[in-house]
Amino acid sequence: MYEQQYNFNGSSEIEVDDLMRNAELRAEMEPYFDESVSRIFWRSFPIRFENEFLASMLDWEVAPVEPIYRWFDPELRIPSPESLTNEKLSLILIDLINKLFEKKIVLDFSDHLSDRELYVLIYRGILPSREKNLRHRNGYIHWDCSYGDAEVWLSYYASDDDREQWSDSYGEPLPPKQIPRYHRDLPQRPF
């Protein structure tokens, strides 16, 4: 199956534990294999890389799809926006943003929203959203707080080059460029 390579002291470079883990992962992944996985030429990858890849695929396949508020222990239930004063809401919002970041959820394009508008978006849009709850999430979920609204993006977040390209592509007039009113220093991670 795999070519064994030996170093100068005669021990195998491919650890037995790695081979055993590979066999376990392949057995667990068997029900999920399809033609896309079978097209990968595994011999070109080190066994540890293959094991990491298979483990992440298995994690994806078996992860439950559940509302984000259930990703927390205890469940993340927050007061309804209507029940909060602006001051109380702003304090809860800071804690809420940090809790989402701990679960690797980053809020992008939120500076055009007031604290109340962002809180409502989290309360009604993000927390009840059903997503894969991965045990070992490597990357971050980037939540687009503009919900992909081209006018919002073009008005507040697009660079001049982006605006020009958009205008050239769609041949529509651009909305006026605006400075977001609510600058927040939110935790960020690159895409």
Secondary structure, DSSP 8 states (H G I E B T S, - for coil): -----B-TTS-BSS-HHHHHHHHHHHHHHGGG--HHHHTS-GGGS-HHHHHHHHHHHHHHHH--EEEGGGGSSS------GGGS-HHHHHHHHHHHHHHHHHTTEEEES-TTS-HHHHHHHIIIIITT-EEE--TT--S-EEEETTTT-HHHIIIII--HHHHHHHHHHH----------SS---------
